[in-house]
Amino acid sequence: MLEQFTHVVIRILFFIFFALLLAYCFHQAGEIGYAVFSDAPYNSSQSAPEGVITVTDGEKLLDITKDMEKAGIVKNAYVTALTFRTMEGYDQIRPGEYVLRASMKPSEIMRTLTGQEDDE
């Protein structure tokens, strides 16, 4: 009898743990989805960090976003790389040195890196 009770309690605890884990995963997926598609800046304050990013010819997008993360311009390099992949022209990033701020939207950063900012 005690063995059956213990077995039922363990099963219930397992299902509760699984439900909480599933809820946490959905919450995290929602936050990532918001970060990718919201086009919101990492830091919207006036004193947002500013950094110089150097892009070399043939440099991978993830390496560029990792440099941005080190400079404090973006919060997460992987999410930022995914954000840039959803934008048009991510494969047209030009080599050079760029001054970027954490208060810039991802779309503004992309326009700067692709040189579309100069065309306007």
N, C-alpha and C positions, 0 to 999 in steps of 0.2 A: 504494500500500500504506500509506504513512504517513498519507495523507488518510483512509483507511478507519479506521485505528486511532484517529486524532484524533476522528473522528466518533463512534466507539463510546465513547470515554472521555468525551466531552462529554455524550452521552446518559446514560451511567451516572451521571455527576455531577448531571445534571438530575434524574434519578429519586431519587437520594439526597436532594437538596435538597427536592424535593417531599414525600418521605416525612417528613423532619424538620419541614417546615412544617406538614404535616397533623397530626403528633403534637403539635406545639406548640399548634395550634388546638384540638385535643381537650382538651388539658390546661387551657387557659384556659377553655374552655367548662365543664369540670368544676368549676373553681374558682368561676366565676360561679354555676353551679347550686347549689353548696354554700352560697355566700354568700346566695343568694336564699331557699333553703328550710331552712337550718339554724337560724335564729332565734338566732344567737349574737351576743353583744355585740361591738362593735368593739374595746373595751379593757376587760378584766375586772379590772384592778388597782384597788386602793383609791384611788389617786391619779389616777383617770381624769378627763379634762377635763370641765368643766361649763360650759354656756353658756345664755344666754337667747335664745330664738328667738321672733320676733314673726311671727305669721301674720295676714295681712290677709284681708278678705272677698274671695273670688274668686281668691285667689292659686293659681297652678298648683303641682301636687305637686312637679314638678322644681325649681321655684324654692325651695320649702320645704326640700327635701333639699340644694340647693346652699348654703343658709344654714347647714344643719347641718354640711356638709363644711367650710365656712369656720371654723366654731366648733370644729372638731375632734371633733365628736360622732360622725360617721360617716366611713368611709374613702373611699367613692366615692358621689357623689350619684346617679349613674345606676343603679347596682346597688341602692341604697337605694330609689329611686323604683320600680324594678321589684319589689323585695321588698314594698313597701307595696301595689303594685297586685295582688299575689297574696292580700292579706289582705282580709277582709270589713270594710267600713266605710271604705275609703280615701276615698270621696267624701263622707264626713260629718265631715271635719276642721273644727273650729270656729276662728274667728278669736280671737286673744288672744296673750298672752305666756306662754311656757312655759319652765320651767327643766328642761333635759335634760342627761343625763350620757352619756359614751361607754360607761359600764359597763351601760347599759340595753339590754335586748334589743329588737330591732325591734318585737316585739309589744307590749312595755311602752311604747315610744314612741308607737305607734299608739293604744293605749288612752288615753294622756295627751292626745294631740292631738284625739281624738274625744270626750273627756269621759267615757269609760266608766269611767275610774279613780274618778271622783267617785261613780258609781252603786253601787260595791261597798261 
